[in-house]
């Protein structure tokens, strides 16, 4: 079997991170195998893992073909006499306990997190948070955020630690079309997972709610958000010291101040009408304004509740937010997240957890072997297939006339 000799880690070693004993244990502690005749949790896990890696375009039909493939069954030591149909996969995805896959994802994440500590995270504990939407015709998607163009969308809000996806949420209700609703919920749920965390959550312009920023501060959640330019505020104190270096790398510092921000207060008048009045929030924040070195008129406004980082560290932390954009592009282009395999929210959650598990395997494979995203996905797939072929040769005792199709 050909091996990439310069690689420090193999696919076989990575698959060992997910021991069969874990899958069997979780089958007992979750409801994953209730009413299942063939597609038990462990088989669904192997099927989805292999299919996400193997197929360029994933669908319920390709899942059916993959399960009935002798190569797949041999690799994961499954009964070669069992077969399934697409309808069975569709029903199973809609009803299978998604918590089974969530717990596997969390276990794999923790193992990789401990084995491959991120130097960036050790220094500043940066967690990038962002969302992405995937749309489908409204008649097909059972629950989703409605759009005027006749489509529905599902929003994925994710947290990324610079190397691995560390949290995710699936939103189908209309209120979550606003990032001011989706991102805070994703962040708060991630905070609940980590006791005594010291994370700094880095967020793009989607989140602008002053009330949310105040709530984060009250809950000791540190954040850096890119604000809209010329946001109304009251300056309390300039934090720029005399003789301070204003060079922030790609940016030049214009302003670094302690400020108060405004928020909208809902007013109900005597006639029952509702309007909003601006109100100054007492909680102080830090406003950093910088301009690019190449475009004098292009400014970046950052709001944070961290007064200890330097202005340059704040700007550099926001720059690292781009990592999650690269991750989104990777899972959409390489791991089939740009379309739905299941049109049921439960099935969508299962597919997201499985995509994250595969993504982590490929990302660690990429990091350990010092290769690019596309190369890592291609070589991971090649190694997985070669591993299956080698196992078939062993099963057939070297006589491929015994190979079953």
N, C-alpha and C positions, 0 to 999 in steps of 0.2 A: 504494500500500500504506500503510495507516494506521500511523503511528509515534507512540510516546509521546514527544512533543517535549521533555519535561522530563528525559528519561533521559540519563544520561551514557555508558551503554554499552548495546549492542544484542546480541541473540542471535547475529546474524551475526558480530560481532566475537569473541564468546566461543567460537563453534565454530571460529574460526580458530586458537585455542590448540591444537587437536588437528589438526595438518596431516596430509594424506593420506600424505605422505612418511614420517611416523612410523609410521603403521599398516602401510605397505608394508614398511618396514625391519624392524619387529618380526615380520612374517609370515615373514621370512627367518631371523631369529635365534631364533625359538621353533618349536615343533612344531604351531602352531595350524592349519596347513593340510594336515597329513598326512591322507590318505584323504578329503579333502573334495571333493565334486563341485560343489555349488552354494553351500553356506553356508560360504564362506571367512571367515577371521577378521575381515576388514574389513567384510564384509556383516553378520556377527553383531553386530559393534560398533555399526554404524549402526542395525540393527534394534532392539537392546535399548535404545539411547539414545533413539530416537524413541518406542518403545513405552512406556517408563517415563514419559516426559513426557506423551504423548498419552492414555493409557488410565487411567481411574479405578480399574479392577479388572484387573490384569494376569494373564494365563494363557497357556498354550501355544496355545490357540485364538485368542486375540487377537493373538499373535505371528504366527500363520499368516495371519490376515486382514490384518495390517499389512504383511507382506512382499509380499503379492499386491496391495496397494493402489498404484495408479498415482501418487498424490500422494507417497507415501514414496519410490518408485523415482526419481521425477523430482528430488526434493530432493537425493538422494545420488548421482545420476547412475548408476543401476544399469540393467541390461538389463531392459526392460519385458516381455520374453517369458518370463522365468524365473518359475517358480512352485514353491512348496514345500507340504508337508503337515505337520500337527501332529506326527506321529510322527517326522519328520525332525528337527524342532526338539528334541524330547525326547531323541532319541539324540545329537544334536550337543552339547547342553548337558552330557550325562553324560560325554562323551569329549573335548571340546575343551580345549586347553591353557589352563588358568586363568592361567598365568604371563603370557600375552599381555595379558590384561586388567589384571593386577596391575601390569605395567610401564607401561601407559598411565596407570593411576591415579596411580602414583608420579610420572610425568613431569608430568601435569596439576597435581598437588598442588604440586610444586616450583615450577612457573611461577607459580601463584597465590600461593604463599607468598612468593616473591621480589617479586612485583608489588604485593601488598597486605599489607605487614608489619603484624602485629597489635601495637598499642601495649601491650596488656596483656602479650603474650608478651615484648616487648622489655624490659619492666620486671622481671618475675619468671619468665618462661619457664614459665608454668603449663600443665601437660598434665592434663586431666581424664580419668580412666579409669573405665569402668563397663561393665556387661554387660546384655544383654536376651535374653529367651528367646522363641522362636517355636515353637509346638506343632502337631502334626498327629497324626491317628490312627496308631497303631503299625503297622497293616497297610500303610499307604501309605509312610511314611518308611522308607527303606532302612536308614539308620544314624542313631541318635539316642540321647539320654539318656532312659531308660525312666522312666515315672511309674506310680504305682499305679492311676491312673484310666484306664489303657489307652491313654495317649497317649505319644508320644515328642517330645522337644524338641531343638532346636539352639540352642546358646548363641552369641551374638555378643558378643565383648568388644572394645571400641573405645577408642581414644585420640582426644581432641579438643583442638585447640590454642586454642579460643576463637572461631575463625572457621571452620576446616575440619577434617574428619576426617583425622587424620594416620597412623592405623594401625588394623588390624582383625585379628581372629582368629576362625575358625569352629571350634567345639568340638562333637563328637558323642559323646565317650566319657563314661561315667558319672562318672569321677573329677572331671571339670570342672564338675559341678553345684555344687561348692563354689567360691566366689569365692577362697578361699585357694589354690586350684590354678589357676584361670583367669586372674585378674588379674596375678599375678606373671609368668606366661608371656607375657602380652600386653605388659607393661611391659619385660621383659628383651628381647623381640624388637624393641620400638621403640627401645630403647637401642642395639642393634646397628646400627640404621640411621643413627644420628646420632653421628659421631665428635666427641669433645670437647664433648659436650652439657652444658648447665647447666640442665636441666629440673628442675622441681619437680612431682612426680606427686601429684595430689590425688585421694583415694580415699574412698569412703563406708564404711559400717560392714561391708561384705562381707568385707574383708580384716582379720583380727585376729591372724594368726599372728606370734608374737614371733620365731620362727626366720626367717621371711621378712623381717621388719623388720631383723633382725641381718644377714641376707645382703645386703639393700639397702645397709646402712651400709658393709659390707665392700667392696661394689662401687661405692661413691661415688654411689649413687642416692639423691637427696634426695626425701623424701615427706612428705605431710601426710595423716593418716588420721583419720577420726572413730572414736574408740574407744567401746566399750560403757561405760556409766556404772558407777562404782564398781569399775573394773578393779583387781585386786590388784597392788600395786607397793610398792617401797621408795623413800622420798624421800631423795635424797642432798644436795640443796641447793635452797633457794628462790631463784628468779631475779627475784623481785619487789623492786624497789628502793624505798627509803624515799621517800615522797612521789610515787610513780609514779601517773600517771593510769590509773584502772581502767576507764575508759569505752572499749569496743571497738566502738562504733557501736550495733548492735542488741543487743549483749551487754555484760555487766559481768564483769570478770575476778575470779575467785575464787582461782585458784591458777596459778602458772607455776613449774614445778620441774624440776630434773634428777633423773631417776629410773632405777631398774632394774625390769625387768618379769620376770614368771615365765613359764615355758613347761613343757609336759608332756614328761617323759622316759619313753620306753618301757622297761619292766622285764620281763625274762623270768625267772620264778622256776624253782626246781628241778623243779617238776611240769609245766613247759612252759606254764603259764598266763601271759597277758600282762596287765599293769596299768600304769598311768601314775603317775609321781611328779612333783610340782611341783619345778622347779629354777630358781633365780635366774640370769638371763642377765647376764653381766658388762658387756656393751655398754650404755652409758648412752643414754637417750632423754630427750626433753623432753615433759612432760605439761602441757597447758594446760586448765584447767577454767573454764568461764564459764556464767553463767545469763542467761536472757532478761530483758529489762526488763519484760515484760508478765506473765510467769508465773514466780513465785519458785521453784517446784519443778522447772521444766524446765531441765536442764543439758546442756551440750555438752562432751564430753571429746575433746580432740585430742591425738594422739601424732605427734611429728615428730622427725627427726634433724637439723633445722636449728636452730642456736642463735643465728643472726645476725638473723633476722627478728624484728620486734617481735611481741608477742602480738596486737596489733590486725591486723598484716599477715597473720598466720597465720589468724585468724578470717575476714578478708576474702577470703583466697585460697580457703578452704573454701567460702565463700558463692558464689564464682564457679564452683564445681563444678556449679551448677544449669544452666549453659550446655549441658552434655552431655545433661541431661534434656530440655531444649527441643529439642535436635537429634534425640534418639531419637523424640520425639513427632512431629517434622516428617517424618522418613523413614517412620514407620509410617503416619501419616495421609495424607501426600501422595505418597509414592513406593513404596507397595506392599510394604513390608518386613514387614508384619504377617501375611503368608501366603507359602507356597512356590510358586514357579513350577516349580522342579525339585525332585525328592525325592531326588536324588543329591548327595553332598557336593561333588563337583566343580562341578556345576551351581549349587549354593547359593553357592559361592565366586565363581563368575563373576557371578552376579546381584548379590552384595554389592559387588564391585568396580565394576560398572556403576552400581549405585545411588549409590555414593560419587562417581563421576564426575559423574553428573547432579546430585547434591546440591551438589557444589562449583560447578558452573556456575550453579545457581539461587542459591546463597548469595552468590556474587560479584555476580551480577545484583542481588540484594537489597541488598547493602552499597553498591555503586556508585550505585544509583539511589535509595537511602534509602527503601525501602518494606518492608512486612511480609512474612512468610513466605508466606501464602496469596496475597497480591497478586502477589508475585514469581513463584510457580508458575503462576498464571493468566495473567499477562502474558507469561511466557516461552513458554508453550504457544501463546498467540495469535500472538506474533511468529514462532514456528517455522512455524506453519501458514500465516501470511501470506507468509512467505518461500517456501514451497513453491508456493503459488498464483501468486505473481509469476513464479517460474521456469517454471511450466506455461504462463503467458501468453506468455512469451518463446519457449518451445519450439513453441507453436502459432502463433507469429507473429501473435498477436492474434485469431486465428479459433478460438474455442472449439469449433467443430464438429469440429475435429481431435482434441479431447480423447478419449483412450482410457480405457475402463473395463474 
